[in-house]
Amino acid sequence: MEKFHLLGHSWGGVYAQVYAQKHPEKIQSLFLCSPGSGTGDAWKKTEKEVMQFNKSVTTRGEWCKMGWNSLMGALGSNKAYQSLFTQVVNNYHEGHQVAMAEQATDFSKITSEPINKTRKNILKYPELEKMQNPGFPILITFGSNDIYGKSKQLTVERYPDATTVIVPSSGHMPWLHNPGFFKEVISGFYDCGDQTTESLQSINQYDLLNKLKEQQNAPGMQYQIIKDSEILFEYADGFASIESGDPVTPQTRFNMFSTTKTFTAVAILQLEEKGLLSLDDKLEKYLPDLSELKGVSIQDLLSHQSGLKNPIPLKWIHLQEEEDSFDYKTWTQQIISENEKPKNNPGEVFRYTNVGYLILGEIIESVSGMAYEDYIRQEIIHKIPDIDYLDFDIPESGYASGYQPRGFMSLLLGFMIDKQKHLNKTNKDYFSFNPFYLNGKSYGGLISNQSSLNAFLQTLMEEESSILGSESKSKMFQDHQTKDGKPTGMGLGWFTGKLNDQRYFCHAGGGGGYYCEIRIYPELKISSVLMMNRSGMKDERLLDKLDETFIP
């Protein structure tokens, strides 16, 4: 046999890498499925992470028994290793519906001698080298909830030309946990007869997202794109918490920050539908104390043409433990008072401002007679089907920690917030944020995940939407101009743009520890969401790159 396709899983993935590096001339393709990260020190990292994983999914009694069986196996007991590996594979299936599990539970033929010998050889073997342009295609797959942590990046970096795919809803054995998706991946890679365009698209999209996550220096990332409530593609990978090793899953919750403004805009338009206000109303009608803002309308605030300043809001946060005693009303009134005097007359220029949306929150409370967050819950969130989590409160579980990559921006951040109060040194790469709330809910206070935000976007686009009528949506999704006819790139609460000549409306949300983008393509009934737990300071339009494949 001159050449052959080589596949290796877990430990076998290490053997496959060793063979491919020694005999590249014999390899037609290399498929590494949840492979160990390498030899020597890399293997030590893999072993440590596998131990941490097993400890996290077992009881104290099971963990102690595993430790005992590991020791006795190292001393030569076959039965100890047979018991150990039975428990290990059960751990790998934790949280997954397993197809054909009976094929993976017979360990009666395991013996200790080859296991112990192989482990010693792996530890002594020279470090595996980086393979640039190997002359054959390489596919690397990991489960979205695989047993490895950071060590898997060692494998990815070793093969820069490889295609890397994260298999969703899967652990260490993706062919059992998500067999349908796994089949698509290998069909596309091996150019099988039942290969589909969709399978190749999925592989390419996962590769794109993995590279984007690395480029963006994001510990964890979610992405989901939906058409007519059907998922076209979704991705969840990385760490919700670097410290604990908790992975990002499709259910992980992130701070939304300024994407909350789209909810504020919907609330204002709802109140107009109810006849409780008009977009043309001047602010003094509802907030007479705003003497400096006479002549400014509600529509001016929604479209960011009020002339108000936009002070940097990064320091407008308080710790989770301060929430019960924090006085939102006093703080809001103080910020509005300090920034009430506009820099321009209304309608003259477009200037993005968080202060304007603080004022809109006050108007919602004044007109509805409800606290802002209660109105949003009752009139918007509770009317959206299939919500997993969408709220202003930090959830008790499944919440991603926020991170700031070390570097110039982390130094700059130290001048904008109380660094000792809000930041911790996680490792050489990141600072972590202590859990916090924004001081103003109407400009950025919501917390959610990809599926819940897409549920909001899809509900909003429905012809008979439960949250907003057609006439109001026409107003909201209309390009606005300044008084002298200059385009602003803004609707009411939404920015505008085009991708592949398709019109879209979007909003980004960024701040300390988190970044988020949401988008809708009204004519296509497509919506998309991107969330990550690293700081963001501007609208990066990353969805332009991620959505492109799905937008005709």
C-alpha positions in Angstrom: 0.0 0.0 0.0 1.7 3.2 -1.1 -0.6 5.7 0.6 -3.5 5.4 3.0 -6.0 7.5 5.0 -4.9 7.7 8.7 -7.4 8.3 11.5 -6.7 8.6 15.2 -9.0 9.2 18.2 -7.9 10.4 21.7 -4.7 8.4 22.5 -4.8 7.1 19.0 -4.7 10.7 17.8 -1.3 11.0 19.3 -0.1 7.9 17.6 -1.5 9.1 14.3 0.4 12.4 14.7 3.7 10.6 15.4 3.3 8.3 12.4 2.3 11.2 10.1 5.4 13.2 11.1 7.7 10.2 10.7 6.2 9.0 7.4 4.4 11.9 5.6 5.1 10.3 2.2 2.7 7.4 3.1 -0.3 9.7 4.2 -3.1 10.4 1.8 -5.1 12.3 4.5 -5.0 12.7 8.3 -8.1 12.8 10.5 -7.6 13.6 14.2 -10.7 13.1 16.2 -10.5 14.6 19.7 -6.8 13.8 19.7 -4.4 14.0 22.6 -2.3 17.2 22.3 1.0 15.5 21.7 4.1 14.0 23.4 6.2 15.0 26.4 5.0 18.1 28.2 2.0 18.4 25.8 0.8 15.0 27.0 1.2 16.0 30.6 -1.2 18.9 29.9 -3.6 16.6 28.3 -3.5 14.2 31.2 -4.1 17.0 33.7 -7.1 18.3 31.8 -8.6 14.8 31.5 -8.2 14.3 35.2 -9.9 17.7 35.9 -12.8 16.7 33.6 -13.3 13.3 35.2 -13.2 14.9 38.7 -15.9 17.4 37.6 -18.4 14.8 36.5 -18.0 12.2 39.3 -19.0 11.9 42.9 -16.2 11.9 45.6 -16.6 8.2 46.0 -16.3 7.5 42.2 -13.3 9.8 42.0 -11.5 8.1 44.8 -12.2 4.7 43.2 -10.8 6.0 39.9 -7.6 7.1 41.7 -7.2 3.7 43.3 -7.8 1.8 40.0 -5.4 4.1 38.2 -2.7 3.3 40.9 -3.3 -0.4 40.8 -3.4 -0.4 37.0 0.0 1.3 36.9 1.2 -1.5 39.2 0.0 -4.2 36.8 -3.7 -4.9 37.6 -5.7 -5.7 34.5 -9.0 -5.6 36.4 -8.2 -2.2 37.8 -7.8 -0.7 34.4 -10.9 -2.5 33.1 -12.9 -0.9 35.9 -11.2 2.5 35.4 -11.9 2.7 31.7 -15.5 1.6 32.2 -16.0 4.6 34.5 -14.0 7.0 32.2 -16.2 6.2 29.2 -19.4 6.6 31.3 -18.0 10.0 32.2 -17.4 10.9 28.6 -21.1 10.2 27.9 -22.2 12.4 30.8 -24.9 14.8 29.5 -25.2 13.2 26.0 -27.7 10.9 24.5 -25.6 8.0 23.2 -26.3 6.1 20.1 -25.0 2.5 20.0 -23.5 2.8 23.4 -23.3 -0.9 23.8 -20.4 -0.9 21.3 -18.3 1.2 23.6 -18.7 -0.6 27.0 -16.8 -3.9 26.7 -13.3 -3.5 28.3 -12.8 -7.1 29.4 -9.8 -7.5 27.1 -7.9 -4.5 28.4 -4.5 -5.3 29.9 -2.2 -3.1 31.8 1.2 -3.8 30.2 0.6 -2.1 26.8 -1.1 0.9 28.5 1.7 1.5 30.9 4.4 1.0 28.2 2.7 3.3 25.7 2.3 6.1 28.3 6.0 6.0 29.2 6.9 6.1 25.5 4.6 9.1 24.8 6.2 11.0 27.8 9.7 10.2 26.5 9.0 10.9 22.8 10.5 14.1 21.4 8.1 17.1 21.0 6.0 16.9 17.9 7.0 19.6 15.3 4.8 22.1 13.5 3.7 20.7 10.1 3.4 23.5 7.5 2.2 22.5 4.1 2.3 18.7 4.9 1.2 17.7 1.3 -2.0 16.0 2.5 -5.3 17.3 3.9 -5.8 17.3 7.7 -9.1 17.4 9.5 -9.3 18.0 13.3 -12.5 17.6 15.2 -13.3 18.2 18.9 -16.7 17.9 20.7 -18.2 21.2 21.8 -18.0 19.8 25.4 -14.9 17.8 24.9 -12.7 16.6 27.8 -9.8 18.9 26.9 -9.2 22.5 27.8 -6.5 24.7 26.5 -4.3 21.8 25.4 -6.4 21.2 22.3 -5.0 24.5 20.9 -1.6 22.9 20.8 -2.9 20.4 18.2 -4.6 23.1 16.2 -1.5 25.3 16.1 0.7 22.4 15.1 -1.3 22.1 11.8 -2.0 25.6 10.5 -3.3 24.3 7.2 -5.8 21.9 8.8 -9.6 22.3 8.9 -10.8 22.3 12.5 -14.4 21.5 13.3 -16.2 21.7 16.7 -19.0 19.1 16.6 -22.0 20.7 18.4 -23.9 18.9 21.2 -21.0 16.5 21.6 -18.3 15.4 24.0 -15.2 13.2 23.5 -17.0 10.7 21.3 -18.8 12.8 18.6 -19.7 9.8 16.4 -21.9 8.6 19.3 -23.1 11.9 20.6 -24.0 13.6 17.3 -23.7 11.0 14.6 -25.7 12.9 12.0 -23.4 16.0 12.1 -20.3 13.8 12.4 -21.3 11.9 9.2 -21.6 15.2 7.4 -18.2 16.3 8.5 -16.4 13.1 7.4 -18.4 12.9 4.2 -17.2 16.3 3.2 -13.6 15.6 4.2 -13.3 12.2 2.4 -15.4 13.4 -0.6 -17.9 10.6 -0.1 -20.7 9.9 -2.6 -23.3 11.3 -0.2 -21.3 14.5 0.4 -23.5 17.6 0.4 -23.0 21.3 -0.1 -24.3 21.8 3.4 -21.6 19.5 4.9 -18.8 21.4 3.2 -20.4 24.7 4.2 -20.6 23.5 7.9 -16.9 22.5 7.9 -15.8 25.8 6.3 -18.0 27.8 8.7 -16.6 26.1 11.8 -13.1 26.7 10.5 -13.9 30.4 10.0 -15.3 30.7 13.5 -12.4 28.9 15.2 -10.0 31.2 13.5 -12.1 34.3 14.3 -12.2 33.3 18.0 -8.5 33.1 18.0 -8.0 36.4 16.1 -10.4 38.2 18.4 -8.6 36.8 21.5 -12.0 35.7 22.9 -12.0 33.0 25.6 -15.5 31.9 24.4 -17.9 32.6 21.5 -21.4 31.8 20.4 -22.8 32.3 16.9 -26.2 31.3 15.5 -28.0 32.2 12.3 -31.7 31.4 11.7 -34.2 31.6 8.8 -37.9 31.4 9.5 -37.2 30.0 13.0 -35.0 27.2 11.5 -31.4 27.0 12.5 -29.0 27.4 9.5 -25.9 27.1 11.6 -24.8 27.4 15.2 -21.5 27.4 17.1 -20.5 27.5 20.7 -16.9 27.0 21.8 -14.3 28.1 24.2 -14.5 28.9 27.9 -17.3 30.5 29.8 -14.8 30.5 32.7 -11.0 30.2 32.2 -10.5 29.6 35.9 -13.0 26.7 36.3 -12.6 25.4 32.7 -16.4 25.6 32.2 -17.1 25.5 28.4 -19.3 27.8 26.4 -22.4 26.0 25.4 -25.4 27.1 23.3 -27.1 28.0 26.6 -24.3 30.1 28.1 -25.4 33.7 28.9 -23.5 36.9 28.1 -24.0 40.6 28.8 -25.7 42.2 25.8 -24.8 45.8 26.6 -26.0 48.3 23.9 -28.0 45.7 22.0 -30.5 46.4 24.8 -31.3 49.7 23.0 -33.3 47.7 20.4 -35.6 46.6 23.2 -35.9 50.2 24.4 -36.8 51.3 20.8 -39.5 48.5 20.6 -41.0 49.7 23.9 -41.3 53.3 22.8 -43.0 52.2 19.5 -45.4 50.0 21.5 -46.4 52.9 23.7 -47.1 54.9 20.5 -49.2 52.1 19.2 -51.2 52.3 22.5 -51.7 56.0 22.0 -49.7 56.9 25.1 -47.1 59.0 23.2 -46.0 60.2 19.8 -42.5 60.1 18.3 -42.9 63.7 17.5 -43.6 64.7 21.1 -41.1 66.9 22.8 -39.3 65.7 25.9 -40.6 68.4 28.1 -44.1 66.9 27.8 -43.0 63.9 29.9 -39.9 65.2 31.7 -40.5 69.0 32.3 -37.3 69.3 34.4 -35.1 68.9 31.2 -35.0 72.6 30.5 -31.9 72.4 28.3 -33.6 69.9 25.9 -36.6 72.0 24.8 -37.3 71.2 21.1 -35.8 67.7 21.2 -38.3 65.0 20.3 -38.5 61.3 21.2 -37.6 60.5 17.6 -34.5 62.6 17.9 -33.4 60.4 20.8 -34.2 57.1 19.1 -32.2 58.1 16.0 -29.3 59.6 17.9 -29.9 63.1 16.5 -30.7 64.9 19.8 -27.3 66.7 19.9 -26.5 65.2 23.3 -22.9 64.3 24.3 -21.8 60.7 24.7 -19.5 60.4 27.8 -17.5 57.1 27.9 -19.7 54.7 29.9 -17.2 52.1 30.9 -17.1 53.3 34.5 -20.9 53.2 34.8 -21.0 49.9 36.5 -21.4 48.5 40.0 -20.6 45.1 41.5 -23.2 42.3 41.8 -23.0 42.5 45.6 -23.8 46.2 45.4 -27.0 45.7 43.4 -29.5 45.6 46.3 -28.3 49.0 47.6 -27.6 50.7 44.3 -29.9 53.7 43.6 -30.7 53.6 39.9 -33.0 56.6 39.9 -30.6 59.0 41.7 -27.7 57.9 39.5 -29.8 58.3 36.3 -31.0 61.8 37.2 -27.4 62.8 38.0 -26.0 61.6 34.7 -28.8 63.2 32.7 -28.3 66.5 34.6 -24.6 66.5 34.0 -25.0 65.9 30.3 -28.3 67.6 29.6 -26.9 70.5 27.6 -26.7 69.5 23.9 -23.7 70.2 21.7 -25.8 70.7 18.6 -29.4 71.5 17.7 -31.7 68.5 17.2 -31.5 67.0 13.7 -28.2 68.7 12.7 -25.8 65.8 13.2 -25.8 62.1 14.1 -24.1 61.4 17.4 -24.4 58.1 19.2 -25.3 58.6 22.8 -26.1 56.4 25.8 -27.5 59.4 27.7 -30.4 59.7 25.1 -31.4 56.1 25.9 -31.3 56.8 29.6 -33.8 59.5 29.0 -36.0 57.1 26.9 -36.0 54.7 29.8 -37.3 57.5 32.0 -40.1 58.3 29.5 -41.1 54.6 29.4 -41.4 54.6 33.1 -43.3 57.9 33.2 -45.8 56.9 30.5 -46.4 53.2 31.4 -46.3 53.7 35.2 -44.0 50.7 35.5 -40.3 50.3 36.2 -38.4 50.1 32.9 -37.2 46.5 33.4 -40.7 45.3 34.4 -42.2 46.9 31.3 -39.6 45.1 29.1 -40.3 41.8 30.8 -44.1 42.1 30.6 -44.6 43.6 27.2 -41.7 42.1 25.2 -39.8 39.2 26.8 -42.9 37.3 28.1 -44.5 37.6 24.6 -41.5 35.8 22.9 -41.8 32.0 22.5 -38.8 29.6 23.1 -36.9 31.9 25.4 -34.1 30.2 27.4 -32.8 33.3 29.2 -33.4 37.0 28.6 -33.4 39.2 31.6 -31.7 42.0 33.6 -30.6 39.8 36.5 -27.3 37.9 36.5 -28.3 34.2 36.3 -27.4 31.8 39.0 -25.7 29.4 36.6 -24.5 29.3 33.0 -23.2 32.8 33.0 -20.0 33.6 31.2 -17.2 35.5 33.0 -16.1 38.6 31.3 -12.4 39.0 30.3 -10.0 41.7 29.1 -7.0 40.5 27.1 -3.7 41.9 28.5 -2.1 44.6 26.5 -2.5 48.3 25.7 -6.3 48.3 26.1 -6.0 46.7 29.5 -3.7 49.5 30.6 -6.1 52.1 29.2 -9.0 50.4 30.9 -7.2 51.0 34.2 -7.7 54.7 33.8 -11.5 54.4 33.1 -12.6 52.0 35.9 -11.6 51.1 39.4 -9.2 48.3 38.4 -8.6 47.0 41.9 -12.4 46.7 42.5 -13.5 45.3 39.2 -10.5 43.3 37.7 -8.6 40.2 38.7 -5.4 38.8 37.2 -6.5 35.5 35.6 -3.3 34.4 33.9 -0.6 35.9 31.7 -3.2 36.4 28.9 -6.3 37.9 30.6 -7.8 39.9 33.4 -11.2 38.8 34.5 -14.1 41.0 35.6 -15.9 40.5 38.8 -19.6 40.1 38.0 -21.2 43.5 37.6 -24.4 45.4 36.6 -24.6 48.4 34.3 -25.8 51.5 36.2 -28.4 52.2 33.5 -30.7 49.4 32.3 -32.3 51.1 29.3 -29.1 51.6 27.4 -27.4 48.3 28.0 -28.7 46.1 30.9 -29.9 42.9 29.4 -28.2 39.5 29.6 -29.0 36.6 27.2 -27.7 34.0 24.8 -27.8 33.3 21.1 -31.0 31.3 20.9 -33.0 33.7 23.1 -31.9 36.8 21.2 -32.7 35.1 17.9 -36.1 34.2 19.3 -36.6 38.0 19.8 -35.4 38.8 16.3 -37.5 36.2 14.6 -40.6 37.3 16.6 -40.0 40.9 15.6 -39.9 39.9 11.9 -43.1 38.0 11.9 -45.9 39.5 9.8 -48.3 39.2 12.8 -45.7 39.9 15.4 -46.8 39.6 19.1 -44.6 42.5 20.1 -44.8 45.2 17.3 -47.2 46.0 14.5 -46.3 46.4 10.8 -46.6 50.2 10.7 -44.3 50.6 13.7 -41.8 48.3 12.2 -41.8 50.3 9.0 -40.9 53.4 11.1 -38.2 51.5 13.0 -36.6 50.0 9.9 -36.4 53.2 7.9 -33.1 55.0 7.1 -33.0 58.4 8.8 -31.3 61.5 7.6 -30.2 64.7 9.2 -32.1 67.9 8.5 -29.8 68.7 5.6 -30.3 65.3 4.0 -27.1 63.6 5.1 -27.5 59.8 5.7 -26.9 58.6 9.2 -26.8 54.9 8.7 -29.4 54.6 11.4 -33.1 53.7 11.8 -34.9 54.0 15.1 -32.7 52.1 17.5 -31.0 50.1 14.7 -28.0 50.7 12.4 -28.4 49.9 8.7 -26.2 48.2 6.2 -25.9 45.8 3.2 -24.3 42.4 2.7 -24.3 40.8 -0.7 -26.7 43.6 -1.7 -29.2 42.5 0.9 -30.4 45.2 3.3 -29.9 44.5 7.0 -30.5 46.2 10.4 -28.1 45.6 13.3 -26.8 46.7 16.6 -23.6 45.9 18.5 -23.0 45.9 22.2 -19.6 46.3 23.8 -17.9 47.2 27.1 -15.8 45.6 29.8 -15.6 41.9 29.4 -18.2 41.3 26.7 -19.1 42.0 23.0 -22.3 41.2 21.2 -23.8 41.7 17.7 -27.4 41.1 16.5 -28.7 41.5 13.0 -31.9 40.9 10.9 -32.3 40.7 7.1 -36.1 41.5 6.9 -36.6 40.5 3.2 -35.0 37.1 3.9 -36.4 36.5 7.3 -32.9 35.7 8.5 -31.5 36.8 11.9 -28.0 36.2 13.4 -26.4 36.6 16.8 -22.7 36.7 17.8 -21.7 36.8 21.5 -18.3 36.6 23.2 -16.7 37.2 26.6 -13.9 39.6 25.8 -14.2 43.4 25.9 -15.4 45.3 22.9 -15.3 49.1 22.4 -16.8 49.7 18.9 -19.2 48.2 16.3 -16.9 45.7 14.6 -19.4 44.3 12.1 -18.0 40.8 12.5 -21.3 39.4 11.3 -20.5 40.7 7.8 -17.9 37.9 7.6 -19.8 35.2 9.4 -23.2 35.7 7.6 -21.8 36.0 4.1 -22.1 32.3 3.3 -25.8 32.3 4.1 -26.9 35.5 2.4 -27.6 35.1 -1.3 
